[in-house]
Amino acid sequence: MTFRQRLYVREPKLWSVDEPNLYYCYSKIHVDDKVVVEDRNHFGIRKLQYF
């Protein structure tokens, strides 16, 4: 089984050693209206690339 998630960050600030900007992502998986998995992750953005 594969799950995909899109994440949008408005006006993202890049992460660096001098400016460690971090963001949080909260994820939940529901099955039959019941939360079966719930998780919180933090991350930094090192590079942005537009296609």
ModelCIF file with pLDDT and N, C-alpha, C, O atoms, coordinates in Angstrom:
data_MODEL
#
_entry.id   MODEL 
#
_entity.id                         1 
_entity.type                       polymer 
_entity.pdbx_number_of_molecules   1 
#
_entity_poly.entity_id                      1 
_entity_poly.type                           'polypeptide(L)' 
_entity_poly.nstd_linkage                   no 
_entity_poly.nstd_monomer                   no 
_entity_poly.pdbx_seq_one_letter_code       MTFRQRLYVREPKLWSVDEPNLYYCYSKIHVDDKVVVEDRNHFGIRKLQYF 
_entity_poly.pdbx_seq_one_letter_code_can   MTFRQRLYVREPKLWSVDEPNLYYCYSKIHVDDKVVVEDRNHFGIRKLQYF 
_entity_poly.pdbx_strand_id                 A 
#
loop_
_entity_poly_seq.entity_id 
_entity_poly_seq.num 
_entity_poly_seq.mon_id 
_entity_poly_seq.hetero 
1 1  MET n 
1 2  THR n 
1 3  PHE n 
1 4  ARG n 
1 5  GLN n 
1 6  ARG n 
1 7  LEU n 
1 8  TYR n 
1 9  VAL n 
1 10 ARG n 
1 11 GLU n 
1 12 PRO n 
1 13 LYS n 
1 14 LEU n 
1 15 TRP n 
1 16 SER n 
1 17 VAL n 
1 18 ASP n 
1 19 GLU n 
1 20 PRO n 
1 21 ASN n 
1 22 LEU n 
1 23 TYR n 
1 24 TYR n 
1 25 CYS n 
1 26 TYR n 
1 27 SER n 
1 28 LYS n 
1 29 ILE n 
1 30 HIS n 
1 31 VAL n 
1 32 ASP n 
1 33 ASP n 
1 34 LYS n 
1 35 VAL n 
1 36 VAL n 
1 37 VAL n 
1 38 GLU n 
1 39 ASP n 
1 40 ARG n 
1 41 ASN n 
1 42 HIS n 
1 43 PHE n 
1 44 GLY n 
1 45 ILE n 
1 46 ARG n 
1 47 LYS n 
1 48 LEU n 
1 49 GLN n 
1 50 TYR n 
1 51 PHE n 
#
_struct_asym.id          A 
_struct_asym.entity_id   1 
#
loop_
_ma_qa_metric.id 
_ma_qa_metric.mode 
_ma_qa_metric.name 
_ma_qa_metric.software_group_id 
_ma_qa_metric.type 
1 global pLDDT . pLDDT 
2 local  pLDDT . pLDDT 
#
_ma_qa_metric_global.metric_id      1 
_ma_qa_metric_global.metric_value   89.20 
_ma_qa_metric_global.model_id       1 
_ma_qa_metric_global.ordinal_id     1 
#
loop_
_ma_qa_metric_local.label_asym_id 
_ma_qa_metric_local.label_comp_id 
_ma_qa_metric_local.label_seq_id 
_ma_qa_metric_local.metric_id 
_ma_qa_metric_local.metric_value 
_ma_qa_metric_local.model_id 
_ma_qa_metric_local.ordinal_id 
A MET 1  2 72.00 1 1  
A THR 2  2 81.00 1 2  
A PHE 3  2 76.00 1 3  
A ARG 4  2 81.00 1 4  
A GLN 5  2 78.00 1 5  
A ARG 6  2 82.00 1 6  
A LEU 7  2 80.00 1 7  
A TYR 8  2 85.00 1 8  
A VAL 9  2 87.00 1 9  
A ARG 10 2 89.00 1 10 
A GLU 11 2 90.00 1 11 
A PRO 12 2 90.00 1 12 
A LYS 13 2 94.00 1 13 
A LEU 14 2 94.00 1 14 
A TRP 15 2 94.00 1 15 
A SER 16 2 94.00 1 16 
A VAL 17 2 93.00 1 17 
A ASP 18 2 96.00 1 18 
A GLU 19 2 95.00 1 19 
A PRO 20 2 95.00 1 20 
A ASN 21 2 96.00 1 21 
A LEU 22 2 95.00 1 22 
A TYR 23 2 94.00 1 23 
A TYR 24 2 92.00 1 24 
A CYS 25 2 91.00 1 25 
A TYR 26 2 91.00 1 26 
A SER 27 2 90.00 1 27 
A LYS 28 2 91.00 1 28 
A ILE 29 2 90.00 1 29 
A HIS 30 2 90.00 1 30 
A VAL 31 2 91.00 1 31 
A ASP 32 2 93.00 1 32 
A ASP 33 2 91.00 1 33 
A LYS 34 2 95.00 1 34 
A VAL 35 2 94.00 1 35 
A VAL 36 2 94.00 1 36 
A VAL 37 2 92.00 1 37 
A GLU 38 2 94.00 1 38 
A ASP 39 2 94.00 1 39 
A ARG 40 2 94.00 1 40 
A ASN 41 2 92.00 1 41 
A HIS 42 2 92.00 1 42 
A PHE 43 2 93.00 1 43 
A GLY 44 2 94.00 1 44 
A ILE 45 2 93.00 1 45 
A ARG 46 2 92.00 1 46 
A LYS 47 2 86.00 1 47 
A LEU 48 2 76.00 1 48 
A GLN 49 2 79.00 1 49 
A TYR 50 2 77.00 1 50 
A PHE 51 2 77.00 1 51 
#
loop_
_atom_site.group_PDB 
_atom_site.id 
_atom_site.type_symbol 
_atom_site.label_atom_id 
_atom_site.label_alt_id 
_atom_site.label_comp_id 
_atom_site.label_asym_id 
_atom_site.label_entity_id 
_atom_site.label_seq_id 
_atom_site.pdbx_PDB_ins_code 
_atom_site.Cartn_x 
_atom_site.Cartn_y 
_atom_site.Cartn_z 
_atom_site.occupancy 
_atom_site.B_iso_or_equiv 
_atom_site.pdbx_formal_charge 
_atom_site.auth_seq_id 
_atom_site.auth_comp_id 
_atom_site.auth_asym_id 
_atom_site.auth_atom_id 
_atom_site.pdbx_PDB_model_num 
ATOM 1   N N  . MET A 1 1  ? 0.847   -1.165 0.000   1.00 72.00 ? 1  MET A N  1 
ATOM 2   C CA . MET A 1 1  ? 0.000   0.000  0.000   1.00 72.00 ? 1  MET A CA 1 
ATOM 3   C C  . MET A 1 1  ? 0.900   1.238  0.000   1.00 72.00 ? 1  MET A C  1 
ATOM 4   O O  . MET A 1 1  ? 1.903   1.285  0.712   1.00 72.00 ? 1  MET A O  1 
ATOM 5   N N  . THR A 1 2  ? 0.539   2.221  -0.790  1.00 81.00 ? 2  THR A N  1 
ATOM 6   C CA . THR A 1 2  ? 1.311   3.455  -0.880  1.00 81.00 ? 2  THR A CA 1 
ATOM 7   C C  . THR A 1 2  ? 0.438   4.646  -0.527  1.00 81.00 ? 2  THR A C  1 
ATOM 8   O O  . THR A 1 2  ? -0.705  4.744  -0.973  1.00 81.00 ? 2  THR A O  1 
ATOM 9   N N  . PHE A 1 3  ? 0.972   5.532  0.258   1.00 76.00 ? 3  PHE A N  1 
ATOM 10  C CA . PHE A 1 3  ? 0.292   6.774  0.608   1.00 76.00 ? 3  PHE A CA 1 
ATOM 11  C C  . PHE A 1 3  ? 1.144   7.932  0.121   1.00 76.00 ? 3  PHE A C  1 
ATOM 12  O O  . PHE A 1 3  ? 2.373   7.882  0.186   1.00 76.00 ? 3  PHE A O  1 
ATOM 13  N N  . ARG A 1 4  ? 0.496   8.960  -0.361  1.00 81.00 ? 4  ARG A N  1 
ATOM 14  C CA . ARG A 1 4  ? 1.190   10.180 -0.764  1.00 81.00 ? 4  ARG A CA 1 
ATOM 15  C C  . ARG A 1 4  ? 0.589   11.350 -0.015  1.00 81.00 ? 4  ARG A C  1 
ATOM 16  O O  . ARG A 1 4  ? -0.613  11.405 0.246   1.00 81.00 ? 4  ARG A O  1 
ATOM 17  N N  . GLN A 1 5  ? 1.452   12.272 0.316   1.00 78.00 ? 5  GLN A N  1 
ATOM 18  C CA . GLN A 1 5  ? 1.001   13.440 1.050   1.00 78.00 ? 5  GLN A CA 1 
ATOM 19  C C  . GLN A 1 5  ? 1.660   14.675 0.437   1.00 78.00 ? 5  GLN A C  1 
ATOM 20  O O  . GLN A 1 5  ? 2.864   14.680 0.182   1.00 78.00 ? 5  GLN A O  1 
ATOM 21  N N  . ARG A 1 6  ? 0.877   15.705 0.205   1.00 82.00 ? 6  ARG A N  1 
ATOM 22  C CA . ARG A 1 6  ? 1.428   16.968 -0.278  1.00 82.00 ? 6  ARG A CA 1 
ATOM 23  C C  . ARG A 1 6  ? 1.509   17.938 0.884   1.00 82.00 ? 6  ARG A C  1 
ATOM 24  O O  . ARG A 1 6  ? 0.643   17.981 1.758   1.00 82.00 ? 6  ARG A O  1 
ATOM 25  N N  . LEU A 1 7  ? 2.551   18.692 0.862   1.00 80.00 ? 7  LEU A N  1 
ATOM 26  C CA . LEU A 1 7  ? 2.789   19.641 1.933   1.00 80.00 ? 7  LEU A CA 1 
ATOM 27  C C  . LEU A 1 7  ? 3.065   21.003 1.319   1.00 80.00 ? 7  LEU A C  1 
ATOM 28  O O  . LEU A 1 7  ? 3.928   21.133 0.451   1.00 80.00 ? 7  LEU A O  1 
ATOM 29  N N  . TYR A 1 8  ? 2.345   22.006 1.759   1.00 85.00 ? 8  TYR A N  1 
ATOM 30  C CA . TYR A 1 8  ? 2.529   23.359 1.260   1.00 85.00 ? 8  TYR A CA 1 
ATOM 31  C C  . TYR A 1 8  ? 3.065   24.228 2.392   1.00 85.00 ? 8  TYR A C  1 
ATOM 32  O O  . TYR A 1 8  ? 2.511   24.243 3.491   1.00 85.00 ? 8  TYR A O  1 
ATOM 33  N N  . VAL A 1 9  ? 4.140   24.946 2.115   1.00 87.00 ? 9  VAL A N  1 
ATOM 34  C CA . VAL A 1 9  ? 4.731   25.860 3.088   1.00 87.00 ? 9  VAL A CA 1 
ATOM 35  C C  . VAL A 1 9  ? 4.741   27.246 2.450   1.00 87.00 ? 9  VAL A C  1 
ATOM 36  O O  . VAL A 1 9  ? 5.424   27.467 1.450   1.00 87.00 ? 9  VAL A O  1 
ATOM 37  N N  . ARG A 1 10 ? 4.001   28.158 3.011   1.00 89.00 ? 10 ARG A N  1 
ATOM 38  C CA . ARG A 1 10 ? 3.956   29.516 2.471   1.00 89.00 ? 10 ARG A CA 1 
ATOM 39  C C  . ARG A 1 10 ? 5.167   30.295 2.955   1.00 89.00 ? 10 ARG A C  1 
ATOM 40  O O  . ARG A 1 10 ? 5.500   30.279 4.140   1.00 89.00 ? 10 ARG A O  1 
ATOM 41  N N  . GLU A 1 11 ? 5.810   30.965 2.040   1.00 90.00 ? 11 GLU A N  1 
ATOM 42  C CA . GLU A 1 11 ? 6.996   31.770 2.326   1.00 90.00 ? 11 GLU A CA 1 
ATOM 43  C C  . GLU A 1 11 ? 8.021   30.995 3.165   1.00 90.00 ? 11 GLU A C  1 
ATOM 44  O O  . GLU A 1 11 ? 8.369   31.418 4.267   1.00 90.00 ? 11 GLU A O  1 
ATOM 45  N N  . PRO A 1 12 ? 8.493   29.880 2.649   1.00 90.00 ? 12 PRO A N  1 
ATOM 46  C CA . PRO A 1 12 ? 9.423   29.054 3.431   1.00 90.00 ? 12 PRO A CA 1 
ATOM 47  C C  . PRO A 1 12 ? 10.761  29.753 3.653   1.00 90.00 ? 12 PRO A C  1 
ATOM 48  O O  . PRO A 1 12 ? 11.253  30.482 2.792   1.00 90.00 ? 12 PRO A O  1 
ATOM 49  N N  . LYS A 1 13 ? 11.325  29.514 4.807   1.00 94.00 ? 13 LYS A N  1 
ATOM 50  C CA . LYS A 1 13 ? 12.650  30.019 5.149   1.00 94.00 ? 13 LYS A CA 1 
ATOM 51  C C  . LYS A 1 13 ? 13.591  28.829 5.145   1.00 94.00 ? 13 LYS A C  1 
ATOM 52  O O  . LYS A 1 13 ? 13.295  27.789 5.733   1.00 94.00 ? 13 LYS A O  1 
ATOM 53  N N  . LEU A 1 14 ? 14.716  28.984 4.485   1.00 94.00 ? 14 LEU A N  1 
ATOM 54  C CA . LEU A 1 14 ? 15.660  27.880 4.370   1.00 94.00 ? 14 LEU A CA 1 
ATOM 55  C C  . LEU A 1 14 ? 16.337  27.604 5.706   1.00 94.00 ? 14 LEU A C  1 
ATOM 56  O O  . LEU A 1 14 ? 16.538  28.500 6.526   1.00 94.00 ? 14 LEU A O  1 
ATOM 57  N N  . TRP A 1 15 ? 16.680  26.339 5.894   1.00 94.00 ? 15 TRP A N  1 
ATOM 58  C CA . TRP A 1 15 ? 17.383  25.901 7.085   1.00 94.00 ? 15 TRP A CA 1 
ATOM 59  C C  . TRP A 1 15 ? 18.877  26.033 6.845   1.00 94.00 ? 15 TRP A C  1 
ATOM 60  O O  . TRP A 1 15 ? 19.369  25.692 5.769   1.00 94.00 ? 15 TRP A O  1 
ATOM 61  N N  . SER A 1 16 ? 19.597  26.522 7.835   1.00 94.00 ? 16 SER A N  1 
ATOM 62  C CA . SER A 1 16 ? 21.060  26.541 7.808   1.00 94.00 ? 16 SER A CA 1 
ATOM 63  C C  . SER A 1 16 ? 21.548  26.425 9.250   1.00 94.00 ? 16 SER A C  1 
ATOM 64  O O  . SER A 1 16 ? 20.757  26.505 10.190  1.00 94.00 ? 16 SER A O  1 
ATOM 65  N N  . VAL A 1 17 ? 22.830  26.239 9.410   1.00 93.00 ? 17 VAL A N  1 
ATOM 66  C CA . VAL A 1 17 ? 23.401  26.137 10.760  1.00 93.00 ? 17 VAL A CA 1 
ATOM 67  C C  . VAL A 1 17 ? 23.204  27.455 11.502  1.00 93.00 ? 17 VAL A C  1 
ATOM 68  O O  . VAL A 1 17 ? 22.914  27.465 12.698  1.00 93.00 ? 17 VAL A O  1 
ATOM 69  N N  . ASP A 1 18 ? 23.363  28.562 10.787  1.00 96.00 ? 18 ASP A N  1 
ATOM 70  C CA . ASP A 1 18 ? 23.208  29.876 11.411  1.00 96.00 ? 18 ASP A CA 1 
ATOM 71  C C  . ASP A 1 18 ? 21.749  30.253 11.659  1.00 96.00 ? 18 ASP A C  1 
ATOM 72  O O  . ASP A 1 18 ? 21.445  30.971 12.611  1.00 96.00 ? 18 ASP A O  1 
ATOM 73  N N  . GLU A 1 19 ? 20.852  29.771 10.807  1.00 95.00 ? 19 GLU A N  1 
ATOM 74  C CA . GLU A 1 19 ? 19.421  30.034 10.952  1.00 95.00 ? 19 GLU A CA 1 
ATOM 75  C C  . GLU A 1 19 ? 18.646  28.720 10.798  1.00 95.00 ? 19 GLU A C  1 
ATOM 76  O O  . GLU A 1 19 ? 18.155  28.408 9.713   1.00 95.00 ? 19 GLU A O  1 
ATOM 77  N N  . PRO A 1 20 ? 18.540  27.962 11.878  1.00 95.00 ? 20 PRO A N  1 
ATOM 78  C CA . PRO A 1 20 ? 17.894  26.635 11.798  1.00 95.00 ? 20 PRO A CA 1 
ATOM 79  C C  . PRO A 1 20 ? 16.370  26.714 11.816  1.00 95.00 ? 20 PRO A C  1 
ATOM 80  O O  . PRO A 1 20 ? 15.733  26.316 12.792  1.00 95.00 ? 20 PRO A O  1 
ATOM 81  N N  . ASN A 1 21 ? 15.791  27.229 10.732  1.00 96.00 ? 21 ASN A N  1 
ATOM 82  C CA . ASN A 1 21 ? 14.330  27.329 10.615  1.00 96.00 ? 21 ASN A CA 1 
ATOM 83  C C  . ASN A 1 21 ? 13.732  25.931 10.483  1.00 96.00 ? 21 ASN A C  1 
ATOM 84  O O  . ASN A 1 21 ? 14.107  25.170 9.591   1.00 96.00 ? 21 ASN A O  1 
ATOM 85  N N  . LEU A 1 22 ? 12.812  25.602 11.365  1.00 95.00 ? 22 LEU A N  1 
ATOM 86  C CA . LEU A 1 22 ? 12.176  24.284 11.353  1.00 95.00 ? 22 LEU A CA 1 
ATOM 87  C C  . LEU A 1 22 ? 10.667  24.427 11.194  1.00 95.00 ? 22 LEU A C  1 
ATOM 88  O O  . LEU A 1 22 ? 10.068  25.424 11.598  1.00 95.00 ? 22 LEU A O  1 
ATOM 89  N N  . TYR A 1 23 ? 10.080  23.413 10.600  1.00 94.00 ? 23 TYR A N  1 
ATOM 90  C CA . TYR A 1 23 ? 8.635   23.332 10.407  1.00 94.00 ? 23 TYR A CA 1 
ATOM 91  C C  . TYR A 1 23 ? 8.145   22.016 10.986  1.00 94.00 ? 23 TYR A C  1 
ATOM 92  O O  . TYR A 1 23 ? 8.926   21.083 11.175  1.00 94.00 ? 23 TYR A O  1 
ATOM 93  N N  . TYR A 1 24 ? 6.846   21.944 11.266  1.00 92.00 ? 24 TYR A N  1 
ATOM 94  C CA . TYR A 1 24 ? 6.248   20.731 11.804  1.00 92.00 ? 24 TYR A CA 1 
ATOM 95  C C  . TYR A 1 24 ? 5.164   20.226 10.869  1.00 92.00 ? 24 TYR A C  1 
ATOM 96  O O  . TYR A 1 24 ? 4.419   21.007 10.277  1.00 92.00 ? 24 TYR A O  1 
ATOM 97  N N  . CYS A 1 25 ? 5.088   18.932 10.748  1.00 91.00 ? 25 CYS A N  1 
ATOM 98  C CA . CYS A 1 25 ? 4.069   18.293 9.927   1.00 91.00 ? 25 CYS A CA 1 
ATOM 99  C C  . CYS A 1 25 ? 3.308   17.307 10.815  1.00 91.00 ? 25 CYS A C  1 
ATOM 100 O O  . CYS A 1 25 ? 3.908   16.433 11.441  1.00 91.00 ? 25 CYS A O  1 
ATOM 101 N N  . TYR A 1 26 ? 2.004   17.453 10.862  1.00 91.00 ? 26 TYR A N  1 
ATOM 102 C CA . TYR A 1 26 ? 1.141   16.555 11.628  1.00 91.00 ? 26 TYR A CA 1 
ATOM 103 C C  . TYR A 1 26 ? 0.405   15.654 10.643  1.00 91.00 ? 26 TYR A C  1 
ATOM 104 O O  . TYR A 1 26 ? -0.230  16.142 9.708   1.00 91.00 ? 26 TYR A O  1 
ATOM 105 N N  . SER A 1 27 ? 0.487   14.358 10.848  1.00 90.00 ? 27 SER A N  1 
ATOM 106 C CA . SER A 1 27 ? -0.154  13.399 9.942   1.00 90.00 ? 27 SER A CA 1 
ATOM 107 C C  . SER A 1 27 ? -1.075  12.483 10.728  1.00 90.00 ? 27 SER A C  1 
ATOM 108 O O  . SER A 1 27 ? -0.770  12.076 11.849  1.00 90.00 ? 27 SER A O  1 
ATOM 109 N N  . LYS A 1 28 ? -2.218  12.166 10.108  1.00 91.00 ? 28 LYS A N  1 
ATOM 110 C CA . LYS A 1 28 ? -3.157  11.215 10.691  1.00 91.00 ? 28 LYS A CA 1 
ATOM 111 C C  . LYS A 1 28 ? -3.668  10.316 9.586   1.00 91.00 ? 28 LYS A C  1 
ATOM 112 O O  . LYS A 1 28 ? -3.920  10.769 8.469   1.00 91.00 ? 28 LYS A O  1 
ATOM 113 N N  . ILE A 1 29 ? -3.820  9.045  9.900   1.00 90.00 ? 29 ILE A N  1 
ATOM 114 C CA . ILE A 1 29 ? -4.432  8.098  8.976   1.00 90.00 ? 29 ILE A CA 1 
ATOM 115 C C  . ILE A 1 29 ? -5.715  7.607  9.635   1.00 90.00 ? 29 ILE A C  1 
ATOM 116 O O  . ILE A 1 29 ? -5.707  7.097  10.755  1.00 90.00 ? 29 ILE A O  1 
ATOM 117 N N  . HIS A 1 30 ? -6.813  7.773  8.910   1.00 90.00 ? 30 HIS A N  1 
ATOM 118 C CA . HIS A 1 30 ? -8.129  7.360  9.405   1.00 90.00 ? 30 HIS A CA 1 
ATOM 119 C C  . HIS A 1 30 ? -8.588  6.116  8.655   1.00 90.00 ? 30 HIS A C  1 
ATOM 120 O O  . HIS A 1 30 ? -8.414  6.011  7.441   1.00 90.00 ? 30 HIS A O  1 
ATOM 121 N N  . VAL A 1 31 ? -9.170  5.184  9.381   1.00 91.00 ? 31 VAL A N  1 
ATOM 122 C CA . VAL A 1 31 ? -9.823  4.019  8.793   1.00 91.00 ? 31 VAL A CA 1 
ATOM 123 C C  . VAL A 1 31 ? -11.192 3.914  9.454   1.00 91.00 ? 31 VAL A C  1 
ATOM 124 O O  . VAL A 1 31 ? -11.306 3.754  10.669  1.00 91.00 ? 31 VAL A O  1 
ATOM 125 N N  . ASP A 1 32 ? -12.217 4.008  8.632   1.00 93.00 ? 32 ASP A N  1 
ATOM 126 C CA . ASP A 1 32 ? -13.598 3.942  9.144   1.00 93.00 ? 32 ASP A CA 1 
ATOM 127 C C  . ASP A 1 32 ? -13.826 4.958  10.262  1.00 93.00 ? 32 ASP A C  1 
ATOM 128 O O  . ASP A 1 32 ? -14.351 4.617  11.322  1.00 93.00 ? 32 ASP A O  1 
ATOM 129 N N  . ASP A 1 33 ? -13.430 6.199  10.022  1.00 91.00 ? 33 ASP A N  1 
ATOM 130 C CA . ASP A 1 33 ? -13.604 7.297  10.980  1.00 91.00 ? 33 ASP A CA 1 
ATOM 131 C C  . ASP A 1 33 ? -12.846 7.115  12.286  1.00 91.00 ? 33 ASP A C  1 
ATOM 132 O O  . ASP A 1 33 ? -13.154 7.781  13.274  1.00 91.00 ? 33 ASP A O  1 
ATOM 133 N N  . LYS A 1 34 ? -11.868 6.232  12.306  1.00 95.00 ? 34 LYS A N  1 
ATOM 134 C CA . LYS A 1 34 ? -11.052 6.021  13.502  1.00 95.00 ? 34 LYS A CA 1 
ATOM 135 C C  . LYS A 1 34 ? -9.594  6.321  13.157  1.00 95.00 ? 34 LYS A C  1 
ATOM 136 O O  . LYS A 1 34 ? -9.088  5.851  12.138  1.00 95.00 ? 34 LYS A O  1 
ATOM 137 N N  . VAL A 1 35 ? -8.917  7.105  14.004  1.00 94.00 ? 35 VAL A N  1 
ATOM 138 C CA . VAL A 1 35 ? -7.508  7.417  13.777  1.00 94.00 ? 35 VAL A CA 1 
ATOM 139 C C  . VAL A 1 35 ? -6.682  6.191  14.145  1.00 94.00 ? 35 VAL A C  1 
ATOM 140 O O  . VAL A 1 35 ? -6.693  5.751  15.295  1.00 94.00 ? 35 VAL A O  1 
ATOM 141 N N  . VAL A 1 36 ? -5.965  5.638  13.167  1.00 94.00 ? 36 VAL A N  1 
ATOM 142 C CA . VAL A 1 36 ? -5.159  4.439  13.422  1.00 94.00 ? 36 VAL A CA 1 
ATOM 143 C C  . VAL A 1 36 ? -3.670  4.759  13.536  1.00 94.00 ? 36 VAL A C  1 
ATOM 144 O O  . VAL A 1 36 ? -2.915  4.004  14.149  1.00 94.00 ? 36 VAL A O  1 
ATOM 145 N N  . VAL A 1 37 ? -3.250  5.876  12.946  1.00 92.00 ? 37 VAL A N  1 
ATOM 146 C CA . VAL A 1 37 ? -1.858  6.320  13.056  1.00 92.00 ? 37 VAL A CA 1 
ATOM 147 C C  . VAL A 1 37 ? -1.861  7.831  13.161  1.00 92.00 ? 37 VAL A C  1 
ATOM 148 O O  . VAL A 1 37 ? -2.565  8.517  12.421  1.00 92.00 ? 37 VAL A O  1 
ATOM 149 N N  . GLU A 1 38 ? -1.073  8.338  14.082  1.00 94.00 ? 38 GLU A N  1 
ATOM 150 C CA . GLU A 1 38 ? -0.941  9.778  14.255  1.00 94.00 ? 38 GLU A CA 1 
ATOM 151 C C  . GLU A 1 38 ? 0.526   10.068 14.533  1.00 94.00 ? 38 GLU A C  1 
ATOM 152 O O  . GLU A 1 38 ? 1.141   9.418  15.378  1.00 94.00 ? 38 GLU A O  1 
ATOM 153 N N  . ASP A 1 39 ? 1.090   11.049 13.822  1.00 94.00 ? 39 ASP A N  1 
ATOM 154 C CA . ASP A 1 39 ? 2.515   11.315 13.976  1.00 94.00 ? 39 ASP A CA 1 
ATOM 155 C C  . ASP A 1 39 ? 2.808   12.786 13.771  1.00 94.00 ? 39 ASP A C  1 
ATOM 156 O O  . ASP A 1 39 ? 2.070   13.481 13.073  1.00 94.00 ? 39 ASP A O  1 
ATOM 157 N N  . ARG A 1 40 ? 3.874   13.255 14.374  1.00 94.00 ? 40 ARG A N  1 
ATOM 158 C CA . ARG A 1 40 ? 4.331   14.633 14.231  1.00 94.00 ? 40 ARG A CA 1 
ATOM 159 C C  . ARG A 1 40 ? 5.815   14.589 13.890  1.00 94.00 ? 40 ARG A C  1 
ATOM 160 O O  . ARG A 1 40 ? 6.598   13.938 14.582  1.00 94.00 ? 40 ARG A O  1 
ATOM 161 N N  . ASN A 1 41 ? 6.195   15.275 12.835  1.00 92.00 ? 41 ASN A N  1 
ATOM 162 C CA . ASN A 1 41 ? 7.595   15.310 12.407  1.00 92.00 ? 41 ASN A CA 1 
ATOM 163 C C  . ASN A 1 41 ? 8.038   16.746 12.223  1.00 92.00 ? 41 ASN A C  1 
ATOM 164 O O  . ASN A 1 41 ? 7.250   17.599 11.814  1.00 92.00 ? 41 ASN A O  1 
ATOM 165 N N  . HIS A 1 42 ? 9.283   17.009 12.522  1.00 92.00 ? 42 HIS A N  1 
ATOM 166 C CA . HIS A 1 42 ? 9.819   18.335 12.226  1.00 92.00 ? 42 HIS A CA 1 
ATOM 167 C C  . HIS A 1 42 ? 10.876  18.196 11.136  1.00 92.00 ? 42 HIS A C  1 
ATOM 168 O O  . HIS A 1 42 ? 11.549  17.171 11.021  1.00 92.00 ? 42 HIS A O  1 
ATOM 169 N N  . PHE A 1 43 ? 11.002  19.254 10.343  1.00 93.00 ? 43 PHE A N  1 
ATOM 170 C CA . PHE A 1 43 ? 11.922  19.212 9.212   1.00 93.00 ? 43 PHE A CA 1 
ATOM 171 C C  . PHE A 1 43 ? 12.393  20.621 8.876   1.00 93.00 ? 43 PHE A C  1 
ATOM 172 O O  . PHE A 1 43 ? 11.767  21.610 9.258   1.00 93.00 ? 43 PHE A O  1 
ATOM 173 N N  . GLY A 1 44 ? 13.497  20.691 8.163   1.00 94.00 ? 44 GLY A N  1 
ATOM 174 C CA . GLY A 1 44 ? 14.027  21.946 7.655   1.00 94.00 ? 44 GLY A CA 1 
ATOM 175 C C  . GLY A 1 44 ? 14.135  21.852 6.145   1.00 94.00 ? 44 GLY A C  1 
ATOM 176 O O  . GLY A 1 44 ? 14.250  20.758 5.593   1.00 94.00 ? 44 GLY A O  1 
ATOM 177 N N  . ILE A 1 45 ? 14.100  22.992 5.479   1.00 93.00 ? 45 ILE A N  1 
ATOM 178 C CA . ILE A 1 45 ? 14.192  23.027 4.023   1.00 93.00 ? 45 ILE A CA 1 
ATOM 179 C C  . ILE A 1 45 ? 15.566  23.587 3.662   1.00 93.00 ? 45 ILE A C  1 
ATOM 180 O O  . ILE A 1 45 ? 15.890  24.725 4.000   1.00 93.00 ? 45 ILE A O  1 
ATOM 181 N N  . ARG A 1 46 ? 16.374  22.771 2.970   1.00 92.00 ? 46 ARG A N  1 
ATOM 182 C CA . ARG A 1 46 ? 17.712  23.197 2.602   1.00 92.00 ? 46 ARG A CA 1 
ATOM 183 C C  . ARG A 1 46 ? 17.784  23.794 1.204   1.00 92.00 ? 46 ARG A C  1 
ATOM 184 O O  . ARG A 1 46 ? 18.657  24.618 0.932   1.00 92.00 ? 46 ARG A O  1 
ATOM 185 N N  . LYS A 1 47 ? 16.891  23.397 0.324   1.00 86.00 ? 47 LYS A N  1 
ATOM 186 C CA . LYS A 1 47 ? 16.964  23.821 -1.070  1.00 86.00 ? 47 LYS A CA 1 
ATOM 187 C C  . LYS A 1 47 ? 15.560  23.858 -1.656  1.00 86.00 ? 47 LYS A C  1 
ATOM 188 O O  . LYS A 1 47 ? 14.753  22.965 -1.401  1.00 86.00 ? 47 LYS A O  1 
ATOM 189 N N  . LEU A 1 48 ? 15.271  24.887 -2.437  1.00 76.00 ? 48 LEU A N  1 
ATOM 190 C CA . LEU A 1 48 ? 14.003  24.957 -3.147  1.00 76.00 ? 48 LEU A CA 1 
ATOM 191 C C  . LEU A 1 48 ? 14.289  24.916 -4.628  1.00 76.00 ? 48 LEU A C  1 
ATOM 192 O O  . LEU A 1 48 ? 15.222  25.552 -5.118  1.00 76.00 ? 48 LEU A O  1 
ATOM 193 N N  . GLN A 1 49 ? 13.465  24.150 -5.341  1.00 79.00 ? 49 GLN A N  1 
ATOM 194 C CA . GLN A 1 49 ? 13.655  24.032 -6.785  1.00 79.00 ? 49 GLN A CA 1 
ATOM 195 C C  . GLN A 1 49 ? 12.283  24.073 -7.435  1.00 79.00 ? 49 GLN A C  1 
ATOM 196 O O  . GLN A 1 49 ? 11.388  23.325 -7.042  1.00 79.00 ? 49 GLN A O  1 
ATOM 197 N N  . TYR A 1 50 ? 12.109  24.932 -8.416  1.00 77.00 ? 50 TYR A N  1 
ATOM 198 C CA . TYR A 1 50 ? 10.841  25.066 -9.123  1.00 77.00 ? 50 TYR A CA 1 
ATOM 199 C C  . TYR A 1 50 ? 10.951  24.435 -10.493 1.00 77.00 ? 50 TYR A C  1 
ATOM 200 O O  . TYR A 1 50 ? 11.975  24.577 -11.161 1.00 77.00 ? 50 TYR A O  1 
ATOM 201 N N  . PHE A 1 51 ? 9.923   23.748 -10.918 1.00 77.00 ? 51 PHE A N  1 
ATOM 202 C CA . PHE A 1 51 ? 9.905   23.106 -12.238 1.00 77.00 ? 51 PHE A CA 1 
ATOM 203 C C  . PHE A 1 51 ? 8.938   23.788 -13.147 1.00 77.00 ? 51 PHE A C  1 
ATOM 204 O O  . PHE A 1 51 ? 8.787   23.387 -14.301 1.00 77.00 ? 51 PHE A O  1 
#
